[in-house]
Amino acid sequence: MNEESICSGQDGQCFGLPDTASFRFLRTILPPFRRLGDGYNSLLDSYRDVKKRVGLLSQQQEDLESQIRDKCEAINKLQCRYDATLLEKHRLEQDMEGLVAQQKALSAQREQLQSEKQGLLAENDALFTDKKDLQQRYDLVSRAISARGDATPKYQALSDILENEFLPFANSISVLKGEADAIIRMRGAVDQLRVIESMARFMDKTVVALSGGFSSGKSSFINSMLSGNTIKLPVGLERMTAIPAYVGHGEETRILGYSVNGGVVEIPAHLYSRLSHAYVKAFDFNLRDLLPYVAIETPLRDLANISFIDLPGYDPGASDAYTDSDDLAASEFLEQAHALIWVIGLDSNGTLPRSDIEFLVDHADRVERLYVVVNKADLRPEADRSGVMEEVRDNLELFGIDYEGICVYSSERSKEFDYLGDSLMETLSKWNSQHNSLAEIIAEIDAVFELYYQAFDEEVERRNTMYGHTHNLELDLLEIGAFNEGSNNQSLSEMLRMYSGQSSRSKPAYSPNDKRQGLDEESRDEKIDNIKSYISELKVAYSVESVEAQKNYAKSIHKRMLAIL
């Protein structure tokens, strides 16, 4: 009998069993057993389910382990790849560092090459500029050499007499103390003839020389007198004026260079603006020997009858740029000038330097009229200007230098601020008049020859005096019987001692052959013969015939020069 046939109902009560103790006990324990069975079955089912799940989990575990193994392998592979990537990264970083260093080196090399390129470009530009300058110099020199203008017959004839007769004659005599100045004056007169014949526009103008220290503003002063901006004289801090330049009024602007051959060459404005001392020095020869001067025609403000001469700056003690040829050029051109404007720069001096005073004193005989311009007045306060003028005035008066006026002036503003004596504009207006240049050349030649005539007359007078002394000496010797045979007296002995150098009395000023030496060793007769010979030589030496002949020859030169003019 099974449990189902014994028990029934929901509460597990058993029916159909005898009501005995055993059966009661059995009825008592059967439900729990039943529940245990159910629980067992449930547990068995759970076990089976768990086992199944465990199997599934085991399978999943195996799958997961397989996946893990796969993942580990993948991770290992990835780790290997990662390690390889790290190595590659490290290698790439090293390569990158190398590339960066190489890039820096290339950049530095590029900058160096760029710098070298810029240097080469600059050098190329400099070479091109040098080539252009050299070509311009070559063209200028070539044109100056090849330019051979036909000198006028008047100038050529006068120049021939100067070079072939006057100069050899002047160099062969020594009667004139200031002979060098006389030669300069004569050269200046002949050169002036060439100027007025070759530059007709400058012929009858008042010639005003501009001079002064280096960088005092001479060229800028002339620029301030120009009407318009067609051309400007070169200005700058360096030594600019290298070749004297005539600047006169003309309706049209042009620059002409006058060669030593008598020819004329046109100079472009841009080239003339560069003719500084440094530029001319690059020629390796004195360009002024080839182009002694230039002439600039351009409109001037109300100064139609004035011709300025822009001279090289003067300052021999402060610059090696000043040469002997500069001083000679200044002297020669001052001979042609009717007036001189001396320029002082307020930026560099502010007063009249010692070198300026020396120049004005040395050339006082060549300066007819003097005006002093204290330039660059805009660089000084207004309160200082009058003091500067008064100091310049005191220096001029101290050294006895005549002047017509002093002014403070600004070339930059073309303005006269103040003045002492005559104003600048009044003076220029007074000077703005025509001159008979040919008559002035004749007067200058006359003046030079008059110096020689005066010197000849003085020499004749001196020789006549000395000839008279010599003749008196001869008479004295005859009176005491010095030349009589057998004469022997104290007076003769005294004279012999005098002419033998034993006397304390002074020796004669002139001794052609110095025959007094060694008289003590000679016999008395020989001494007498020497005295006679000496007196004869003195009489010949003090003869005026040679001086008269020289004066007559000078007169013939003078006459022929005037005949040409």
C-alpha positions, 0 to 999 in steps of 0.5 A: 500500500502506497502513501497515496492510498493511505493518506488523502486530503490537503492536510495529509490525513490518512483515511482507511487505516485502523486506528491503532497506535502504530497507525497513528504514529504512522499517520503522524510521521507520514506527512512530514515524510511526504513533505521531505519527499517533496523537498527531496524531489524539489532539492533533486530537481534543484540539484539537477537544475543546479547541476545543469546550470553548473554544467552550463557554467562549466561550459561557460567557464570553459568558454570564458577560459578559452576566451580568456586564453584567447584574450591573453594571447590577444593581450600578449600579442597587443603587449608585444605590439605595444612594446614594439610600438614603444620601441618604434615610438622611442626610435621615432622620437630619436629620429624626431630629435635627430630631425629637429636637430637637423631642422635647426641646423638646416634653419641655421644654414638657411639663415646663414645662406640667406645672410650670405645671399643678402651680403652677396646682393649688397656686394652686388649692389655695391659692385654695380654702384661702383661700376656705375660710378666708375663708368661715370668717372670714366665718361667724365674724364674721357669727355674732359680729355677729348673736349678740346675747344678752340681757344680764342686768339686773344687768350691763346696769344696772352697765354703764350706770352705768359708761359713762354716769356713772362714766367721764364723771365720772372723766374730768372730774376729776384728783384721782387720780394712778393714774386710768387704773389705777382705770378699768381695775380698774373695767372689769375688775370689770364685765367679771367680772360679765358673765363669771360671769353668762354662764359659770356654770361659771366663776363660783366658780372660782379664776381663774389667769392664764397669761402670759409671753413669746412662745412660752414655752409658755403654751398647751402648759402648759395643754394638759398640764393637760387630761385627754384629747385632745379639744381642744388649745390652738393651739401653735407657733413663731409668735405663737399666742394672739391672743384671751384664753381661759378654760379651765375644767373641764367634763364635755363639751368645747366652745368658746364665743366671747363677742361684744361684743354680749353674744351667744355663738357656738360655735367649732369646734375646728379653727377655734379651733386656727388663731386665731393672731396671723397668722390674726387679723391677716388680718381687717384689724381687731382681732377682739378688738374683736368677740370679747373672749374665748373660754371653753373647757370641757373635763376638767382633771386634778384641777383642777375649781375652777380656771379658767385664762386664756391671755393673749397673749404679752408681749415688746414689745421683741422683736416687733411682734406685741405690741400696745397692745391685748395689754397692755390685755387683760393688765391687764384680765384680771389684775384678774379673776385670783386668781393668776398663773403666769408662764411662761419658755421654756428654749429662748429665754431660760432666765432671767427677761428684763428685759421680764418683770421690767418687766411683773411690777413694773408689774402687782405691785398686780394680782397677788395670788399669783405662781408662776413656771414655767420651761417646756421643761425637757426641752430642757436638761441636768439639771445646768443646771436648778437653776442656772436656778431660782436665777437666776430666784429672784435676779432676783425677789428683787432687784426685790422681786417676791413669789412662792410658788414656782419650778419647772422643768417640761416641758409635753411630758412633763407633768412637774415636775423640780425646784422652789424654795419650793412645788411646782407641784402643791402650789400648784395643789392649794392654789389649787383652791378655790371663790371668792365671785366676786360678793363679790370684784366688790363688794370691787373696786368698793369698793376703786376708790371708796376710792381716789377717796375718799382722793384727795378727802380729800387734795385737801380737806386740801391746799385747806384748807391753801392756803386758810389761807395765802391767808387769812393773806396777806389778814390780813397785808395788812390789818394793814399797811394795804395797802388803806387809802387813801393808804397807802404803806409799804415792806411794801406796796411789797415785796408789790407787787414780789412779786406783780408778779414783781420779788421773788426770792421764790417765786410762789404755786403757784396763779394762775387768771388770772395777773393778776400780769403787767404790774403794773409798767405799772399804777397803784398803785390798779390794783395794789391792786385786782388783789391784792384780786381775786387773793386772792378768786380764790385763796379761791374756787379753794381752796374745798372745796365743789366737792371735797365735791360731787364726793365726794358724787357719787362716793358716789352712783354707788358706792351705786347700783352696790352696790345693783345687785349 
